[in-house]
Amino acid sequence: MQCFFVQIKCALGRTYAVASALAEAEIASEIYSIAGDYDILAKFYVPTETDIGHFVGDRVHPIPGIVDTRTVITFKAF
């Protein structure tokens, strides 16, 4: 399995709706509300052979209310 995080910027007033849609889709292992340039931080685990770019584009971006994302790929846990 490979782990990565996606920072999600939501349209004004849509953060809770986006977080609920992520939870209902059951694609993120953890979902956090954050402060700063982005509104949500979501943690994902996918099989090693999964293309992360396609996963984010196909499964995350279509959620209504998402304005922008930033994907952070992890390499090793310490």
PyMOL Python script that loads the backbone (N, CA, C, O; Angstrom):
from pymol import cmd

cmd.read_pdbstr("""\
ATOM      1  N   MET A   1       0.834  -1.184   0.000  1.00  0.00           N
ATOM      2  CA  MET A   1       0.000   0.000   0.000  1.00  0.00           C
ATOM      3  C   MET A   1       0.878   1.247   0.000  1.00  0.00           C
ATOM      4  O   MET A   1       1.958   1.261   0.591  1.00  0.00           O
ATOM      5  N   GLN A   2       0.402   2.285  -0.667  1.00  0.00           N
ATOM      6  CA  GLN A   2       1.098   3.565  -0.627  1.00  0.00           C
ATOM      7  C   GLN A   2       0.176   4.603   0.010  1.00  0.00           C
ATOM      8  O   GLN A   2      -1.038   4.598  -0.191  1.00  0.00           O
ATOM      9  N   CYS A   3       0.792   5.484   0.778  1.00  0.00           N
ATOM     10  CA  CYS A   3       0.066   6.496   1.519  1.00  0.00           C
ATOM     11  C   CYS A   3       0.335   7.859   0.896  1.00  0.00           C
ATOM     12  O   CYS A   3       1.454   8.148   0.474  1.00  0.00           O
ATOM     13  N   PHE A   4      -0.696   8.692   0.842  1.00  0.00           N
ATOM     14  CA  PHE A   4      -0.518  10.074   0.408  1.00  0.00           C
ATOM     15  C   PHE A   4      -1.606  10.929   1.038  1.00  0.00           C
ATOM     16  O   PHE A   4      -2.626  10.423   1.505  1.00  0.00           O
ATOM     17  N   PHE A   5      -1.369  12.226   1.040  1.00  0.00           N
ATOM     18  CA  PHE A   5      -2.303  13.187   1.609  1.00  0.00           C
ATOM     19  C   PHE A   5      -2.767  14.139   0.520  1.00  0.00           C
ATOM     20  O   PHE A   5      -2.024  14.426  -0.418  1.00  0.00           O
ATOM     21  N   VAL A   6      -3.987  14.624   0.643  1.00  0.00           N
ATOM     22  CA  VAL A   6      -4.489  15.644  -0.274  1.00  0.00           C
ATOM     23  C   VAL A   6      -5.023  16.799   0.565  1.00  0.00           C
ATOM     24  O   VAL A   6      -5.911  16.623   1.400  1.00  0.00           O
ATOM     25  N   GLN A   7      -4.462  17.984   0.326  1.00  0.00           N
ATOM     26  CA  GLN A   7      -4.987  19.200   0.918  1.00  0.00           C
ATOM     27  C   GLN A   7      -6.073  19.701  -0.027  1.00  0.00           C
ATOM     28  O   GLN A   7      -5.866  19.779  -1.238  1.00  0.00           O
ATOM     29  N   ILE A   8      -7.229  20.038   0.533  1.00  0.00           N
ATOM     30  CA  ILE A   8      -8.381  20.397  -0.287  1.00  0.00           C
ATOM     31  C   ILE A   8      -8.860  21.802   0.077  1.00  0.00           C
ATOM     32  O   ILE A   8      -9.121  22.099   1.243  1.00  0.00           O
ATOM     33  N   LYS A   9      -8.970  22.654  -0.935  1.00  0.00           N
ATOM     34  CA  LYS A   9      -9.555  23.984  -0.767  1.00  0.00           C
ATOM     35  C   LYS A   9     -11.005  23.898  -1.235  1.00  0.00           C
ATOM     36  O   LYS A   9     -11.288  23.414  -2.331  1.00  0.00           O
ATOM     37  N   CYS A  10     -11.906  24.367  -0.400  1.00  0.00           N
ATOM     38  CA  CYS A  10     -13.330  24.275  -0.698  1.00  0.00           C
ATOM     39  C   CYS A  10     -13.904  25.637  -1.063  1.00  0.00           C
ATOM     40  O   CYS A  10     -13.371  26.675  -0.672  1.00  0.00           O
ATOM     41  N   ALA A  11     -14.988  25.617  -1.812  1.00  0.00           N
ATOM     42  CA  ALA A  11     -15.742  26.842  -2.072  1.00  0.00           C
ATOM     43  C   ALA A  11     -16.286  27.341  -0.737  1.00  0.00           C
ATOM     44  O   ALA A  11     -16.532  26.554   0.177  1.00  0.00           O
ATOM     45  N   LEU A  12     -16.470  28.649  -0.636  1.00  0.00           N
ATOM     46  CA  LEU A  12     -16.967  29.221   0.615  1.00  0.00           C
ATOM     47  C   LEU A  12     -18.253  28.545   1.072  1.00  0.00           C
ATOM     48  O   LEU A  12     -19.205  28.398   0.305  1.00  0.00           O
ATOM     49  N   GLY A  13     -18.261  28.138   2.333  1.00  0.00           N
ATOM     50  CA  GLY A  13     -19.440  27.509   2.915  1.00  0.00           C
ATOM     51  C   GLY A  13     -19.645  26.058   2.556  1.00  0.00           C
ATOM     52  O   GLY A  13     -20.674  25.483   2.911  1.00  0.00           O
ATOM     53  N   ARG A  14     -18.694  25.437   1.857  1.00  0.00           N
ATOM     54  CA  ARG A  14     -18.873  24.060   1.387  1.00  0.00           C
ATOM     55  C   ARG A  14     -17.980  23.040   2.094  1.00  0.00           C
ATOM     56  O   ARG A  14     -17.994  21.861   1.740  1.00  0.00           O
ATOM     57  N   THR A  15     -17.208  23.475   3.084  1.00  0.00           N
ATOM     58  CA  THR A  15     -16.244  22.570   3.723  1.00  0.00           C
ATOM     59  C   THR A  15     -16.914  21.348   4.331  1.00  0.00           C
ATOM     60  O   THR A  15     -16.453  20.226   4.120  1.00  0.00           O
ATOM     61  N   TYR A  16     -17.990  21.542   5.082  1.00  0.00           N
ATOM     62  CA  TYR A  16     -18.650  20.407   5.717  1.00  0.00           C
ATOM     63  C   TYR A  16     -19.280  19.470   4.685  1.00  0.00           C
ATOM     64  O   TYR A  16     -19.269  18.253   4.867  1.00  0.00           O
ATOM     65  N   ALA A  17     -19.819  20.019   3.622  1.00  0.00           N
ATOM     66  CA  ALA A  17     -20.411  19.192   2.567  1.00  0.00           C
ATOM     67  C   ALA A  17     -19.332  18.362   1.868  1.00  0.00           C
ATOM     68  O   ALA A  17     -19.547  17.189   1.563  1.00  0.00           O
ATOM     69  N   VAL A  18     -18.174  18.974   1.616  1.00  0.00           N
ATOM     70  CA  VAL A  18     -17.075  18.247   0.975  1.00  0.00           C
ATOM     71  C   VAL A  18     -16.568  17.148   1.906  1.00  0.00           C
ATOM     72  O   VAL A  18     -16.348  16.020   1.466  1.00  0.00           O
ATOM     73  N   ALA A  19     -16.382  17.464   3.179  1.00  0.00           N
ATOM     74  CA  ALA A  19     -15.918  16.457   4.142  1.00  0.00           C
ATOM     75  C   ALA A  19     -16.915  15.308   4.243  1.00  0.00           C
ATOM     76  O   ALA A  19     -16.514  14.146   4.306  1.00  0.00           O
ATOM     77  N   SER A  20     -18.197  15.616   4.258  1.00  0.00           N
ATOM     78  CA  SER A  20     -19.223  14.566   4.311  1.00  0.00           C
ATOM     79  C   SER A  20     -19.199  13.692   3.067  1.00  0.00           C
ATOM     80  O   SER A  20     -19.336  12.472   3.155  1.00  0.00           O
ATOM     81  N   ALA A  21     -19.023  14.321   1.904  1.00  0.00           N
ATOM     82  CA  ALA A  21     -18.967  13.555   0.652  1.00  0.00           C
ATOM     83  C   ALA A  21     -17.746  12.637   0.633  1.00  0.00           C
ATOM     84  O   ALA A  21     -17.837  11.498   0.173  1.00  0.00           O
ATOM     85  N   LEU A  22     -16.609  13.120   1.126  1.00  0.00           N
ATOM     86  CA  LEU A  22     -15.412  12.274   1.225  1.00  0.00           C
ATOM     87  C   LEU A  22     -15.671  11.076   2.137  1.00  0.00           C
ATOM     88  O   LEU A  22     -15.317   9.943   1.809  1.00  0.00           O
ATOM     89  N   ALA A  23     -16.293  11.342   3.282  1.00  0.00           N
ATOM     90  CA  ALA A  23     -16.584  10.261   4.229  1.00  0.00           C
ATOM     91  C   ALA A  23     -17.563   9.252   3.630  1.00  0.00           C
ATOM     92  O   ALA A  23     -17.382   8.044   3.782  1.00  0.00           O
ATOM     93  N   GLU A  24     -18.584   9.738   2.959  1.00  0.00           N
ATOM     94  CA  GLU A  24     -19.580   8.845   2.356  1.00  0.00           C
ATOM     95  C   GLU A  24     -18.984   8.003   1.239  1.00  0.00           C
ATOM     96  O   GLU A  24     -19.397   6.861   1.036  1.00  0.00           O
ATOM     97  N   ALA A  25     -18.015   8.555   0.511  1.00  0.00           N
ATOM     98  CA  ALA A  25     -17.374   7.812  -0.575  1.00  0.00           C
ATOM     99  C   ALA A  25     -16.457   6.705  -0.047  1.00  0.00           C
ATOM    100  O   ALA A  25     -16.088   5.793  -0.787  1.00  0.00           O
ATOM    101  N   GLU A  26     -16.092   6.791   1.235  1.00  0.00           N
ATOM    102  CA  GLU A  26     -15.224   5.798   1.881  1.00  0.00           C
ATOM    103  C   GLU A  26     -13.918   5.578   1.118  1.00  0.00           C
ATOM    104  O   GLU A  26     -13.477   4.443   0.934  1.00  0.00           O
ATOM    105  N   ILE A  27     -13.301   6.688   0.672  1.00  0.00           N
ATOM    106  CA  ILE A  27     -12.033   6.579  -0.046  1.00  0.00           C
ATOM    107  C   ILE A  27     -10.867   7.102   0.771  1.00  0.00           C
ATOM    108  O   ILE A  27      -9.715   6.790   0.468  1.00  0.00           O
ATOM    109  N   ALA A  28     -11.141   7.895   1.805  1.00  0.00           N
ATOM    110  CA  ALA A  28     -10.086   8.457   2.651  1.00  0.00           C
ATOM    111  C   ALA A  28     -10.053   7.696   3.972  1.00  0.00           C
ATOM    112  O   ALA A  28     -11.094   7.340   4.524  1.00  0.00           O
ATOM    113  N   SER A  29      -8.833   7.451   4.473  1.00  0.00           N
ATOM    114  CA  SER A  29      -8.736   6.766   5.757  1.00  0.00           C
ATOM    115  C   SER A  29      -8.929   7.732   6.916  1.00  0.00           C
ATOM    116  O   SER A  29      -9.409   7.339   7.979  1.00  0.00           O
ATOM    117  N   GLU A  30      -8.553   9.009   6.717  1.00  0.00           N
ATOM    118  CA  GLU A  30      -8.723  10.035   7.749  1.00  0.00           C
ATOM    119  C   GLU A  30      -9.020  11.363   7.059  1.00  0.00           C
ATOM    120  O   GLU A  30      -8.499  11.647   5.981  1.00  0.00           O
ATOM    121  N   ILE A  31      -9.866  12.171   7.698  1.00  0.00           N
ATOM    122  CA  ILE A  31     -10.239  13.477   7.158  1.00  0.00           C
ATOM    123  C   ILE A  31     -10.144  14.492   8.297  1.00  0.00           C
ATOM    124  O   ILE A  31     -10.743  14.304   9.356  1.00  0.00           O
ATOM    125  N   TYR A  32      -9.388  15.566   8.071  1.00  0.00           N
ATOM    126  CA  TYR A  32      -9.187  16.589   9.092  1.00  0.00           C
ATOM    127  C   TYR A  32      -9.568  17.965   8.561  1.00  0.00           C
ATOM    128  O   TYR A  32      -9.371  18.261   7.383  1.00  0.00           O
ATOM    129  N   SER A  33     -10.110  18.792   9.429  1.00  0.00           N
ATOM    130  CA  SER A  33     -10.301  20.203   9.142  1.00  0.00           C
ATOM    131  C   SER A  33      -8.997  20.900   9.498  1.00  0.00           C
ATOM    132  O   SER A  33      -8.433  20.639  10.561  1.00  0.00           O
ATOM    133  N   ILE A  34      -8.506  21.781   8.633  1.00  0.00           N
ATOM    134  CA  ILE A  34      -7.238  22.467   8.881  1.00  0.00           C
ATOM    135  C   ILE A  34      -7.390  23.963   8.640  1.00  0.00           C
ATOM    136  O   ILE A  34      -8.336  24.410   7.992  1.00  0.00           O
ATOM    137  N   ALA A  35      -6.445  24.727   9.171  1.00  0.00           N
ATOM    138  CA  ALA A  35      -6.423  26.170   8.974  1.00  0.00           C
ATOM    139  C   ALA A  35      -5.304  26.519   8.004  1.00  0.00           C
ATOM    140  O   ALA A  35      -4.307  25.801   7.916  1.00  0.00           O
ATOM    141  N   GLY A  36      -5.462  27.600   7.290  1.00  0.00           N
ATOM    142  CA  GLY A  36      -4.436  28.042   6.352  1.00  0.00           C
ATOM    143  C   GLY A  36      -4.998  28.167   4.952  1.00  0.00           C
ATOM    144  O   GLY A  36      -6.160  28.527   4.764  1.00  0.00           O
ATOM    145  N   ASP A  37      -4.159  27.864   3.969  1.00  0.00           N
ATOM    146  CA  ASP A  37      -4.559  28.009   2.568  1.00  0.00           C
ATOM    147  C   ASP A  37      -5.574  26.957   2.123  1.00  0.00           C
ATOM    148  O   ASP A  37      -6.294  27.165   1.146  1.00  0.00           O
ATOM    149  N   TYR A  38      -5.636  25.842   2.825  1.00  0.00           N
ATOM    150  CA  TYR A  38      -6.564  24.762   2.482  1.00  0.00           C
ATOM    151  C   TYR A  38      -7.493  24.507   3.657  1.00  0.00           C
ATOM    152  O   TYR A  38      -7.184  24.887   4.787  1.00  0.00           O
ATOM    153  N   ASP A  39      -8.625  23.869   3.402  1.00  0.00           N
ATOM    154  CA  ASP A  39      -9.658  23.664   4.422  1.00  0.00           C
ATOM    155  C   ASP A  39      -9.687  22.255   4.999  1.00  0.00           C
ATOM    156  O   ASP A  39     -10.065  22.057   6.153  1.00  0.00           O
ATOM    157  N   ILE A  40      -9.286  21.278   4.192  1.00  0.00           N
ATOM    158  CA  ILE A  40      -9.355  19.873   4.593  1.00  0.00           C
ATOM    159  C   ILE A  40      -8.034  19.192   4.260  1.00  0.00           C
ATOM    160  O   ILE A  40      -7.411  19.479   3.237  1.00  0.00           O
ATOM    161  N   LEU A  41      -7.618  18.284   5.141  1.00  0.00           N
ATOM    162  CA  LEU A  41      -6.485  17.398   4.865  1.00  0.00           C
ATOM    163  C   LEU A  41      -7.021  15.975   4.930  1.00  0.00           C
ATOM    164  O   LEU A  41      -7.538  15.547   5.962  1.00  0.00           O
ATOM    165  N   ALA A  42      -6.898  15.250   3.835  1.00  0.00           N
ATOM    166  CA  ALA A  42      -7.386  13.871   3.776  1.00  0.00           C
ATOM    167  C   ALA A  42      -6.213  12.927   3.542  1.00  0.00           C
ATOM    168  O   ALA A  42      -5.326  13.205   2.735  1.00  0.00           O
ATOM    169  N   LYS A  43      -6.224  11.815   4.253  1.00  0.00           N
ATOM    170  CA  LYS A  43      -5.175  10.793   4.132  1.00  0.00           C
ATOM    171  C   LYS A  43      -5.749   9.600   3.371  1.00  0.00           C
ATOM    172  O   LYS A  43      -6.851   9.134   3.660  1.00  0.00           O
ATOM    173  N   PHE A  44      -4.991   9.122   2.406  1.00  0.00           N
ATOM    174  CA  PHE A  44      -5.434   8.017   1.560  1.00  0.00           C
ATOM    175  C   PHE A  44      -4.410   6.891   1.547  1.00  0.00           C
ATOM    176  O   PHE A  44      -3.206   7.135   1.627  1.00  0.00           O
ATOM    177  N   TYR A  45      -4.888   5.673   1.446  1.00  0.00           N
ATOM    178  CA  TYR A  45      -4.049   4.506   1.190  1.00  0.00           C
ATOM    179  C   TYR A  45      -4.597   3.831  -0.057  1.00  0.00           C
ATOM    180  O   TYR A  45      -5.794   3.557  -0.143  1.00  0.00           O
ATOM    181  N   VAL A  46      -3.738   3.566  -1.013  1.00  0.00           N
ATOM    182  CA  VAL A  46      -4.141   2.863  -2.232  1.00  0.00           C
ATOM    183  C   VAL A  46      -3.132   1.758  -2.511  1.00  0.00           C
ATOM    184  O   VAL A  46      -1.996   1.831  -2.043  1.00  0.00           O
ATOM    185  N   PRO A  47      -3.524   0.743  -3.261  1.00  0.00           N
ATOM    186  CA  PRO A  47      -2.569  -0.298  -3.630  1.00  0.00           C
ATOM    187  C   PRO A  47      -1.366   0.304  -4.370  1.00  0.00           C
ATOM    188  O   PRO A  47      -1.498   1.308  -5.070  1.00  0.00           O
ATOM    189  N   THR A  48      -0.216  -0.311  -4.208  1.00  0.00           N
ATOM    190  CA  THR A  48       1.035   0.186  -4.778  1.00  0.00           C
ATOM    191  C   THR A  48       0.937   0.438  -6.278  1.00  0.00           C
ATOM    192  O   THR A  48       1.547   1.379  -6.785  1.00  0.00           O
ATOM    193  N   GLU A  49       0.194  -0.372  -6.983  1.00  0.00           N
ATOM    194  CA  GLU A  49       0.103  -0.231  -8.440  1.00  0.00           C
ATOM    195  C   GLU A  49      -0.865   0.872  -8.889  1.00  0.00           C
ATOM    196  O   GLU A  49      -0.956   1.152 -10.084  1.00  0.00           O
ATOM    197  N   THR A  50      -1.578   1.492  -7.968  1.00  0.00           N
ATOM    198  CA  THR A  50      -2.533   2.545  -8.301  1.00  0.00           C
ATOM    199  C   THR A  50      -1.809   3.829  -8.688  1.00  0.00           C
ATOM    200  O   THR A  50      -0.869   4.242  -8.009  1.00  0.00           O
ATOM    201  N   ASP A  51      -2.235   4.450  -9.758  1.00  0.00           N
ATOM    202  CA  ASP A  51      -1.697   5.745 -10.174  1.00  0.00           C
ATOM    203  C   ASP A  51      -2.384   6.825  -9.336  1.00  0.00           C
ATOM    204  O   ASP A  51      -3.590   7.042  -9.459  1.00  0.00           O
ATOM    205  N   ILE A  52      -1.609   7.499  -8.485  1.00  0.00           N
ATOM    206  CA  ILE A  52      -2.162   8.487  -7.565  1.00  0.00           C
ATOM    207  C   ILE A  52      -2.826   9.640  -8.317  1.00  0.00           C
ATOM    208  O   ILE A  52      -3.891  10.105  -7.911  1.00  0.00           O
ATOM    209  N   GLY A  53      -2.219  10.101  -9.394  1.00  0.00           N
ATOM    210  CA  GLY A  53      -2.796  11.191 -10.172  1.00  0.00           C
ATOM    211  C   GLY A  53      -4.169  10.852 -10.712  1.00  0.00           C
ATOM    212  O   GLY A  53      -5.093  11.663 -10.643  1.00  0.00           O
ATOM    213  N   HIS A  54      -4.300   9.641 -11.254  1.00  0.00           N
ATOM    214  CA  HIS A  54      -5.612   9.218 -11.751  1.00  0.00           C
ATOM    215  C   HIS A  54      -6.606   9.054 -10.605  1.00  0.00           C
ATOM    216  O   HIS A  54      -7.773   9.422 -10.735  1.00  0.00           O
ATOM    217  N   PHE A  55      -6.144   8.502  -9.482  1.00  0.00           N
ATOM    218  CA  PHE A  55      -7.033   8.316  -8.335  1.00  0.00           C
ATOM    219  C   PHE A  55      -7.606   9.655  -7.875  1.00  0.00           C
ATOM    220  O   PHE A  55      -8.814   9.782  -7.677  1.00  0.00           O
ATOM    221  N   VAL A  56      -6.742  10.645  -7.706  1.00  0.00           N
ATOM    222  CA  VAL A  56      -7.195  11.961  -7.255  1.00  0.00           C
ATOM    223  C   VAL A  56      -8.121  12.593  -8.302  1.00  0.00           C
ATOM    224  O   VAL A  56      -9.169  13.141  -7.962  1.00  0.00           O
ATOM    225  N   GLY A  57      -7.729  12.514  -9.561  1.00  0.00           N
ATOM    226  CA  GLY A  57      -8.538  13.088 -10.627  1.00  0.00           C
ATOM    227  C   GLY A  57      -9.888  12.421 -10.796  1.00  0.00           C
ATOM    228  O   GLY A  57     -10.880  13.086 -11.093  1.00  0.00           O
ATOM    229  N   ASP A  58      -9.932  11.111 -10.607  1.00  0.00           N
ATOM    230  CA  ASP A  58     -11.170  10.359 -10.828  1.00  0.00           C
ATOM    231  C   ASP A  58     -12.063  10.266  -9.597  1.00  0.00           C
ATOM    232  O   ASP A  58     -13.286  10.211  -9.724  1.00  0.00           O
ATOM    233  N   ARG A  59     -11.458  10.246  -8.391  1.00  0.00           N
ATOM    234  CA  ARG A  59     -12.240   9.984  -7.175  1.00  0.00           C
ATOM    235  C   ARG A  59     -12.404  11.189  -6.260  1.00  0.00           C
ATOM    236  O   ARG A  59     -13.397  11.277  -5.537  1.00  0.00           O
ATOM    237  N   VAL A  60     -11.447  12.125  -6.276  1.00  0.00           N
ATOM    238  CA  VAL A  60     -11.509  13.272  -5.373  1.00  0.00           C
ATOM    239  C   VAL A  60     -12.037  14.512  -6.093  1.00  0.00           C
ATOM    240  O   VAL A  60     -12.978  15.147  -5.617  1.00  0.00           O
ATOM    241  N   HIS A  61     -11.445  14.859  -7.226  1.00  0.00           N
ATOM    242  CA  HIS A  61     -11.826  16.091  -7.929  1.00  0.00           C
ATOM    243  C   HIS A  61     -13.309  16.190  -8.287  1.00  0.00           C
ATOM    244  O   HIS A  61     -13.842  17.300  -8.273  1.00  0.00           O
ATOM    245  N   PRO A  62     -14.001  15.105  -8.605  1.00  0.00           N
ATOM    246  CA  PRO A  62     -15.423  15.236  -8.959  1.00  0.00           C
ATOM    247  C   PRO A  62     -16.344  15.631  -7.799  1.00  0.00           C
ATOM    248  O   PRO A  62     -17.509  15.952  -8.030  1.00  0.00           O
ATOM    249  N   ILE A  63     -15.853  15.614  -6.573  1.00  0.00           N
ATOM    250  CA  ILE A  63     -16.709  15.957  -5.435  1.00  0.00           C
ATOM    251  C   ILE A  63     -17.092  17.433  -5.527  1.00  0.00           C
ATOM    252  O   ILE A  63     -16.216  18.294  -5.599  1.00  0.00           O
ATOM    253  N   PRO A  64     -18.389  17.734  -5.526  1.00  0.00           N
ATOM    254  CA  PRO A  64     -18.842  19.128  -5.636  1.00  0.00           C
ATOM    255  C   PRO A  64     -18.337  19.978  -4.475  1.00  0.00           C
ATOM    256  O   PRO A  64     -18.341  19.541  -3.325  1.00  0.00           O
ATOM    257  N   GLY A  65     -17.904  21.187  -4.786  1.00  0.00           N
ATOM    258  CA  GLY A  65     -17.448  22.109  -3.756  1.00  0.00           C
ATOM    259  C   GLY A  65     -15.944  22.204  -3.621  1.00  0.00           C
ATOM    260  O   GLY A  65     -15.440  23.058  -2.892  1.00  0.00           O
ATOM    261  N   ILE A  66     -15.215  21.335  -4.316  1.00  0.00           N
ATOM    262  CA  ILE A  66     -13.752  21.397  -4.279  1.00  0.00           C
ATOM    263  C   ILE A  66     -13.280  22.424  -5.298  1.00  0.00           C
ATOM    264  O   ILE A  66     -13.655  22.370  -6.470  1.00  0.00           O
ATOM    265  N   VAL A  67     -12.454  23.360  -4.841  1.00  0.00           N
ATOM    266  CA  VAL A  67     -11.939  24.419  -5.701  1.00  0.00           C
ATOM    267  C   VAL A  67     -10.511  24.116  -6.152  1.00  0.00           C
ATOM    268  O   VAL A  67     -10.142  24.407  -7.290  1.00  0.00           O
ATOM    269  N   ASP A  68      -9.705  23.526  -5.255  1.00  0.00           N
ATOM    270  CA  ASP A  68      -8.289  23.276  -5.550  1.00  0.00           C
ATOM    271  C   ASP A  68      -7.797  22.153  -4.647  1.00  0.00           C
ATOM    272  O   ASP A  68      -8.337  21.930  -3.563  1.00  0.00           O
ATOM    273  N   THR A  69      -6.767  21.450  -5.105  1.00  0.00           N
ATOM    274  CA  THR A  69      -6.147  20.414  -4.280  1.00  0.00           C
ATOM    275  C   THR A  69      -4.636  20.487  -4.403  1.00  0.00           C
ATOM    276  O   THR A  69      -4.094  21.028  -5.367  1.00  0.00           O
ATOM    277  N   ARG A  70      -3.977  19.934  -3.412  1.00  0.00           N
ATOM    278  CA  ARG A  70      -2.522  19.780  -3.433  1.00  0.00           C
ATOM    279  C   ARG A  70      -2.241  18.385  -2.884  1.00  0.00           C
ATOM    280  O   ARG A  70      -2.623  18.070  -1.757  1.00  0.00           O
ATOM    281  N   THR A  71      -1.578  17.557  -3.673  1.00  0.00           N
ATOM    282  CA  THR A  71      -1.277  16.194  -3.283  1.00  0.00           C
ATOM    283  C   THR A  71       0.133  16.127  -2.711  1.00  0.00           C
ATOM    284  O   THR A  71       1.080  16.653  -3.295  1.00  0.00           O
ATOM    285  N   VAL A  72       0.257  15.475  -1.567  1.00  0.00           N
ATOM    286  CA  VAL A  72       1.542  15.269  -0.912  1.00  0.00           C
ATOM    287  C   VAL A  72       1.799  13.779  -0.855  1.00  0.00           C
ATOM    288  O   VAL A  72       1.078  13.042  -0.181  1.00  0.00           O
ATOM    289  N   ILE A  73       2.836  13.331  -1.568  1.00  0.00           N
ATOM    290  CA  ILE A  73       3.164  11.908  -1.609  1.00  0.00           C
ATOM    291  C   ILE A  73       4.222  11.623  -0.542  1.00  0.00           C
ATOM    292  O   ILE A  73       5.207  12.351  -0.417  1.00  0.00           O
ATOM    293  N   THR A  74       4.003  10.568   0.212  1.00  0.00           N
ATOM    294  CA  THR A  74       4.936  10.201   1.270  1.00  0.00           C
ATOM    295  C   THR A  74       5.880   9.105   0.791  1.00  0.00           C
ATOM    296  O   THR A  74       5.556   8.335  -0.114  1.00  0.00           O
ATOM    297  N   PHE A  75       7.064   9.050   1.422  1.00  0.00           N
ATOM    298  CA  PHE A  75       8.059   8.078   1.007  1.00  0.00           C
ATOM    299  C   PHE A  75       8.368   7.032   2.075  1.00  0.00           C
ATOM    300  O   PHE A  75       8.467   5.845   1.762  1.00  0.00           O
ATOM    301  N   LYS A  76       8.521   7.451   3.324  1.00  0.00           N
ATOM    302  CA  LYS A  76       8.899   6.521   4.370  1.00  0.00           C
ATOM    303  C   LYS A  76       8.439   7.057   5.709  1.00  0.00           C
ATOM    304  O   LYS A  76       8.519   8.258   5.968  1.00  0.00           O
ATOM    305  N   ALA A  77       7.957   6.166   6.560  1.00  0.00           N
ATOM    306  CA  ALA A  77       7.563   6.563   7.923  1.00  0.00           C
ATOM    307  C   ALA A  77       8.738   6.376   8.857  1.00  0.00           C
ATOM    308  O   ALA A  77       9.487   5.407   8.735  1.00  0.00           O
ATOM    309  N   PHE A  78       8.904   7.294   9.784  1.00  0.00           N
ATOM    310  CA  PHE A  78       9.992   7.196  10.767  1.00  0.00           C
ATOM    311  C   PHE A  78       9.435   6.974  12.136  1.00  0.00           C
ATOM    312  O   PHE A  78      10.192   6.865  13.100  1.00  0.00           O
TER     313      PHE A  78
END
""", "prot")
cmd.dss("prot")
cmd.show_as("cartoon", "prot")
cmd.util.cbc("prot")
cmd.orient("prot")
